[in-house]
Structures are given as structure tokens and as C-alpha cells.
Amino acid sequence: MQISQNTRLAMIVAIVTIGFAVADVIWSRNSDISLDPRSWGEFAKVMAMLAVVFLAMRTVERRLSEDRSRPGRLISYSAESLKSLAANAFLLIPIGFASIYFMYLAADTDRPLMDETLAAIDAGIGFNWLSFLELTNSHPAIASALVFAYHSVGPQIPLLIVLLAFTDRVRLTEFMATMAVSSAFTAAAMSLVPAAGAYAYFQPVAADFSNFTAKAGVWHLAELTRLRGDEPVGLLVSQAEGLVTFPSYHTALGIMMTYALRKLPLVAWPVGVLNAMMLVSTLPEGGHHLIDVFAGAAVGALTILCVSMAQSPLAQRDLRVDMEG
């Protein structure tokens, strides 16, 4: 049986999601972290909304399937794109839900933080985080550009998803697969290397990062401290904080988003430049150690390699054999 490329990519997302869900169930048995019941209600509402959009766009497609007029073709193409957008979001929401819960469970540990080791690795390769912070902070224009680049990741993701839905739907599902696989690599790494970040370790005074945001690199500390305490915590997934310090997931995302646009060079080049700046910004604004950035780059590159291998002709042939066998 012939398996389409989109289906293979969707299967990757589904497999990783199931893996996270199983790990969540097992790990939660011995954890003080529980899911706030409201999380399930919010999850169901979002999934139901996406299902309605998908079915509505599918209906529009079918009704206009014989319409060869320019308006008809335009509406049909838009409906197909929105259907693809809903289908891929339908893949993304569960992996996001399950991976966020996993990362909260992983942060609920009394293992010593490893920032001292990470800082020592940086020093061993000749990098001084405090000196770099001082250098970038001494140039307000550079600091402002880095702050913008760092926080551009949030808007970039939905814009990328919408753009790919209307221009390259295979690349959109491929991006969903890279998000899933990179989440698995990141979750494994953060479980092995608990850390609070460079700001928590070096504790610079406010004047040292006056041109960066007031909570640069520390917005997660209160939540991390709460999770590492002894009190039970109820997680409302929609209000979760990003807890990953090692590796830098911003770095992995920057690489994967630029890669997802490789078929659209007019967009890929400016996005690549922006994300190159974002990689630099993960140090003074994101509060990462330099080794976190290297690890994030490794996650991005390894993820792209794995997803590419899954799409290779050999992998496709083996999957067909397995399905037919």
C-alpha cells in the first residue's frame, strides 16, 4: 500500500505524542504535579473547534469541486489551505499538551541543578557569560535588536504555519514532525541536565542588563522553584511557563523554522537573518549558557536529519513493505 508523504509525517507526530502520553502516565504516578481539570476542558474546546473548521472547509471544497471559475478556484484553494491548517493544528495541540506536562514532571526533581557544570564548560572553551552580557548591554541599539529577535519566535511560529498552509502543505506537516521530534530530544536532555539558567547562576545586578527586559532569563524561576519544592502543583497547560534551559529550544526552533522555508528563498533569507540574531539573543535575553545554544543547535540539526531520513526513498520502501506484509 502506498503511504503518502503527509501521512508518514503525521505518523511521526502521532508516535511521538503517544510516547509522551505514556511517559506522562508513568511518571505522574510518583509526582506531585497533576493536571488541572480545566486543562482537559480547554483541550477539548480547541480540538472541537479545529474539527469544525476542518469539516466546514472540506464541505466547501466538495461543493466547489466542479467550479472552474476564477472565484471558485480561489475559494476552493483557500478552503483546502484552511483545511490543511486545521489538520496540522490538530496534530500540534496534543503533542504540545503532552510535552508540556512531561516537562513539568521532569522539572519536579530534587536532583542538583547543573548550572555550575554548564558554566564551567563555557569557561573551558573561553566564553565568559558576564563579559558578553556587559558587552551587549553597553550598546542599546544592539540590545534592542536582540530583544526583538528573541521574542519574535512567538509570532514567527503561527505566521510560518499559515504561510506554509497556503504555499507548501507537505513542508507544513514536515514542520509539525520536526516540532514533535525536537520536543522529544529536548525533553530527554532537560531530564538529564536540570538547570536554572545563567541569570540564576551568575546573578548579575539590574544595571548589567538594563537594556534588556526586566525579567530577562528569569521569568521561569518562580515556577521552577515551586516545582522543585514539596508542595503539590496543579498544572493548567494554557498557563504553563517555558522551563527548558538545557538545551536552548529557541535555538532549535530558529534552525527548524528557517529550514521549513527552504523552498521559499525570498522569505527564508530574511527569516534566517532574524533567527541568526535570535541565536545570539538566547544568551543575554534568554539567559542561556553558551553550551545550551550548542546543544539546541544539535537538537535542531539531529531533528532535521531524522525527519529527512524518515522521508528518504529507502524508508518509504520499507514502510510500504511493512504495511503490505
RACOR-V82758 format. One record per residue. N is the residue number from 1. PSI is psi in whole degrees, -180 to 180 (none if undefined). BURIAL is 1 if it has 16 or more other ideal C-beta (glycine too) atoms within 10 Angstrom, else 0. Layout:
[[N & PSI & BURIAL] [N & PSI & BURIAL]]
This chain:
[[1 & 133 & 0] [2 & 127 & 0] [3 & 124 & 0] [4 & 158 & 0] [5 & -42 & 0] [6 & -40 & 1] [7 & -42 & 0] [8 & -43 & 1] [9 & -41 & 1] [10 & -35 & 1] [11 & -37 & 0] [12 & -47 & 1] [13 & -44 & 1] [14 & -42 & 0] [15 & -44 & 0] [16 & -40 & 1] [17 & -45 & 1] [18 & -41 & 0] [19 & -45 & 1] [20 & -44 & 1] [21 & -43 & 1] [22 & -45 & 0] [23 & -39 & 1] [24 & -47 & 1] [25 & -45 & 0] [26 & -47 & 0] [27 & -35 & 1] [28 & -19 & 1] [29 & -29 & 0] [30 & 31 & 0] [31 & 154 & 1] [32 & 2 & 0] [33 & 122 & 1] [34 & 157 & 0] [35 & 127 & 1] [36 & 129 & 0] [37 & -27 & 0] [38 & -24 & 0] [39 & -40 & 1] [40 & -38 & 0] [41 & -44 & 0] [42 & -41 & 1] [43 & -47 & 1] [44 & -39 & 0] [45 & -45 & 0] [46 & -45 & 1] [47 & -38 & 0] [48 & -41 & 0] [49 & -44 & 0] [50 & -38 & 1] [51 & -40 & 0] [52 & -45 & 0] [53 & -46 & 1] [54 & -50 & 1] [55 & -37 & 0] [56 & -44 & 0] [57 & -34 & 1] [58 & -39 & 1] [59 & -44 & 0] [60 & -44 & 1] [61 & -48 & 1] [62 & -39 & 0] [63 & -27 & 0] [64 & 10 & 1] [65 & -28 & 0] [66 & -2 & 0] [67 & 112 & 0] [68 & 6 & 0] [69 & 159 & 0] [70 & -47 & 0] [71 & -40 & 0] [72 & -44 & 0] [73 & -37 & 0] [74 & -45 & 0] [75 & -41 & 1] [76 & -43 & 1] [77 & -42 & 0] [78 & -40 & 0] [79 & -41 & 1] [80 & -39 & 1] [81 & -43 & 1] [82 & -33 & 1] [83 & -43 & 1] [84 & -40 & 1] [85 & -46 & 1] [86 & -41 & 1] [87 & -41 & 1] [88 & -35 & 1] [89 & -33 & 1] [90 & -29 & 1] [91 & -39 & 1] [92 & -41 & 1] [93 & -48 & 1] [94 & -40 & 1] [95 & -36 & 1] [96 & -45 & 1] [97 & -52 & 1] [98 & -38 & 1] [99 & -36 & 1] [100 & -45 & 1] [101 & -42 & 1] [102 & -44 & 1] [103 & -31 & 1] [104 & -42 & 1] [105 & -40 & 1] [106 & -34 & 1] [107 & -19 & 1] [108 & 75 & 1] [109 & 152 & 0] [110 & 12 & 0] [111 & 144 & 0] [112 & 143 & 0] [113 & 147 & 1] [114 & 23 & 1] [115 & -35 & 1] [116 & -42 & 0] [117 & -43 & 0] [118 & -42 & 1] [119 & -36 & 1] [120 & -37 & 0] [121 & -44 & 1] [122 & -47 & 1] [123 & -36 & 0] [124 & -26 & 0] [125 & 11 & 0] [126 & 19 & 0] [127 & 129 & 0] [128 & 108 & 0] [129 & -43 & 1] [130 & -40 & 0] [131 & -39 & 0] [132 & -40 & 1] [133 & -45 & 1] [134 & -41 & 0] [135 & -50 & 0] [136 & -35 & 1] [137 & -24 & 1] [138 & -6 & 0] [139 & 94 & 0] [140 & -39 & 0] [141 & -41 & 0] [142 & -44 & 1] [143 & -43 & 1] [144 & -41 & 0] [145 & -40 & 1] [146 & -39 & 1] [147 & -46 & 1] [148 & -46 & 0] [149 & -42 & 1] [150 & -46 & 1] [151 & 0 & 1] [152 & -15 & 1] [153 & -41 & 1] [154 & -55 & 0] [155 & -31 & 0] [156 & -40 & 1] [157 & -55 & 0] [158 & -37 & 0] [159 & -41 & 0] [160 & -44 & 1] [161 & -44 & 1] [162 & -44 & 0] [163 & -46 & 1] [164 & -33 & 1] [165 & -32 & 1] [166 & -9 & 0] [167 & -34 & 0] [168 & 86 & 1] [169 & -29 & 1] [170 & -43 & 0] [171 & -30 & 1] [172 & -49 & 1] [173 & -32 & 1] [174 & -41 & 1] [175 & -39 & 1] [176 & -40 & 1] [177 & -40 & 1] [178 & -36 & 1] [179 & -43 & 1] [180 & -51 & 1] [181 & -42 & 1] [182 & -33 & 1] [183 & -39 & 1] [184 & -45 & 1] [185 & -43 & 1] [186 & -43 & 1] [187 & -42 & 1] [188 & -43 & 0] [189 & -45 & 1] [190 & -28 & 1] [191 & -36 & 1] [192 & -28 & 0] [193 & 79 & 1] [194 & 136 & 1] [195 & 157 & 1] [196 & -18 & 1] [197 & 166 & 1] [198 & -36 & 1] [199 & -43 & 1] [200 & -34 & 1] [201 & -49 & 1] [202 & -24 & 1] [203 & 60 & 0] [204 & 152 & 1] [205 & 163 & 0] [206 & -34 & 0] [207 & -23 & 0] [208 & -20 & 1] [209 & 37 & 1] [210 & -23 & 0] [211 & 4 & 1] [212 & 177 & 1] [213 & 156 & 0] [214 & -30 & 0] [215 & 28 & 0] [216 & 122 & 1] [217 & 4 & 1] [218 & 4 & 1] [219 & -19 & 0] [220 & -9 & 1] [221 & -42 & 1] [222 & -43 & 0] [223 & -41 & 1] [224 & -43 & 1] [225 & -41 & 0] [226 & -41 & 0] [227 & -33 & 1] [228 & -1 & 0] [229 & -170 & 0] [230 & -6 & 0] [231 & 144 & 0] [232 & 147 & 0] [233 & 130 & 1] [234 & 124 & 0] [235 & 117 & 1] [236 & 107 & 0] [237 & -38 & 1] [238 & -16 & 0] [239 & 18 & 0] [240 & 149 & 1] [241 & 152 & 1] [242 & 118 & 0] [243 & -5 & 1] [244 & 121 & 1] [245 & -50 & 1] [246 & 121 & 1] [247 & 174 & 1] [248 & 108 & 1] [249 & -25 & 1] [250 & -41 & 1] [251 & -47 & 1] [252 & -44 & 1] [253 & -43 & 1] [254 & -42 & 1] [255 & -44 & 1] [256 & -37 & 1] [257 & -41 & 1] [258 & -42 & 1] [259 & -38 & 1] [260 & -22 & 1] [261 & 12 & 1] [262 & -24 & 0] [263 & -4 & 0] [264 & 73 & 0] [265 & -30 & 0] [266 & -26 & 0] [267 & -38 & 1] [268 & -40 & 1] [269 & -53 & 0] [270 & -36 & 0] [271 & -38 & 1] [272 & -41 & 1] [273 & -45 & 0] [274 & -42 & 1] [275 & -25 & 1] [276 & -42 & 0] [277 & -38 & 1] [278 & -37 & 1] [279 & -41 & 1] [280 & -39 & 1] [281 & -19 & 1] [282 & -19 & 1] [283 & -62 & 1] [284 & -33 & 1] [285 & -41 & 1] [286 & -18 & 1] [287 & 27 & 1] [288 & 151 & 1] [289 & 159 & 1] [290 & -36 & 1] [291 & -28 & 1] [292 & -40 & 1] [293 & -43 & 1] [294 & -43 & 1] [295 & -39 & 1] [296 & -39 & 1] [297 & -39 & 1] [298 & -41 & 1] [299 & -46 & 1] [300 & -47 & 1] [301 & -43 & 0] [302 & -38 & 0] [303 & -48 & 1] [304 & -42 & 1] [305 & -47 & 0] [306 & -45 & 1] [307 & -37 & 1] [308 & -42 & 0] [309 & -36 & 0] [310 & -22 & 1] [311 & 0 & 0] [312 & 156 & 0] [313 & -37 & 0] [314 & -44 & 0] [315 & -38 & 0] [316 & -41 & 1] [317 & -44 & 0] [318 & -38 & 0] [319 & -40 & 1] [320 & -42 & 0] [321 & -45 & 0] [322 & -41 & 0] [323 & -38 & 0] [324 & -28 & 0] [325 & none & 0]]
